[in-house]
Amino acid sequence: MLILYYLWTMRRVIWWLIVGTKGGVNRARILRALKERPYNANQLSDVLELDYKTVRHHLKVLLENKVIAEAGSGYGTAYFLSDGMESEYEVFKEYLDKVWNKFKRGGEKE
């Protein structure tokens, strides 16, 4: 029962962080990168072509919500997907489709 609660909670957190907030697109990009391999903040900044401070902000939000985990300390801290995020990655991909569709619609003129 506790596992089901945890999975339901993780799904709600993923929805809120990706679809429900303005920074969702950048957080989704970070999560997609971390699915491939661990990165430190500077590497993510380079790979995603985002400002270092922006990356640090999103990493902090993702850590606080237990979507990612970290290893090491200081400048070289490596970030990777948490176990909960790994187990819910398919749900994340479904939500991601909704974000991209929302993003595309927002850019269209009607």
RAHU-V942628 format. One record per pair of residues at least 24 apart in sequence whose C-alpha atoms are under 8 Angstrom apart, sorted by the first residue. I is the first residue (numbers start at 0). J is the second residue. Records with the same first field share a line. If there is no record, write none. Layout:
I=J, J
This chain:
6=83, 87
9=66, 83, 84, 87
10=87, 90, 91
12=64
13=66, 91
14=91, 94
17=94, 95, 98
18=94, 95, 97, 98
22=57
23=98
24=98, 99
25=57
26=57, 61
27=95
30=80
33=78, 79, 80
34=79, 80
36=79
37=77, 78, 79
38=77, 78, 79
39=74, 75, 76, 77, 78
40=74, 75, 76, 77, 78
